[in-house]
Amino acid sequence: KKCRAFSVVGAGAACGAPGVKCEGTLACVRTGTGTGTCTPRVAVGSACTEGGAPCTHLARCVEGTCRYDDPSACK
């Protein structure tokens, strides 16, 4: 395995190109086939859209709101 150097970029920066990663909890949101933009993740309870910025870790966009899965629904 060969290691490669990479750059860490902040909110609003271009990402998705080889060697370019978003910092911390930011997500690289792509708008098509090219590179994307580093975007903050959406907090639980906040409005979200499919294909937009992803929800915070372990949450998902359900009916326009970021939420955790209901454990009682698991079988």
C-alpha positions in Angstrom: 0.0 0.0 0.0 1.3 3.4 -0.9 0.4 6.4 1.2 -0.5 9.7 -0.5 -0.6 13.2 0.9 -3.9 15.0 1.1 -5.2 18.5 1.9 -7.9 19.2 4.4 -10.2 22.1 3.5 -12.9 24.0 5.4 -16.5 25.0 4.9 -17.3 26.4 1.4 -14.1 25.0 -0.2 -14.0 22.7 -3.2 -13.7 19.0 -2.4 -14.0 15.6 -4.1 -10.8 15.9 -6.2 -8.1 13.3 -5.5 -6.2 14.3 -2.3 -8.8 16.9 -1.1 -10.8 16.1 2.1 -13.3 18.2 4.1 -12.3 18.9 7.7 -14.0 17.6 10.8 -17.7 16.9 10.5 -18.1 18.6 7.1 -19.4 16.6 4.2 -18.5 16.9 0.5 -21.7 17.6 -1.3 -21.5 17.1 -5.0 -23.7 18.8 -7.5 -23.3 16.6 -10.6 -20.3 14.6 -11.7 -17.5 17.1 -10.8 -16.2 18.2 -7.5 -18.3 19.4 -4.6 -18.4 21.9 -1.8 -17.5 21.2 1.9 -20.8 21.7 3.7 -21.8 21.4 7.4 -23.9 18.4 8.2 -27.6 19.0 9.2 -28.4 18.7 12.9 -31.0 16.3 14.2 -34.5 18.0 14.2 -33.5 20.4 11.4 -34.9 20.5 7.9 -33.1 18.4 5.2 -33.5 17.5 1.6 -32.6 14.3 -0.3 -29.4 15.0 -2.2 -28.5 18.0 0.0 -26.1 18.1 2.9 -26.3 14.9 4.9 -27.6 14.7 8.4 -25.2 14.4 11.4 -23.7 11.0 12.1 -26.2 8.1 12.5 -29.2 10.3 11.6 -31.0 10.4 8.2 -33.4 12.6 6.3 -36.9 11.3 6.8 -39.8 13.3 5.4 -37.8 16.5 5.3 -36.3 16.3 8.9 -33.0 14.8 10.1 -33.8 12.2 12.7 -32.5 9.0 14.3 -34.2 5.7 13.5 -36.8 4.7 16.1 -35.3 1.7 17.9 -38.8 0.3 18.6 -39.3 -0.1 14.8 -36.4 -2.5 14.6 -37.3 -6.2 14.2 
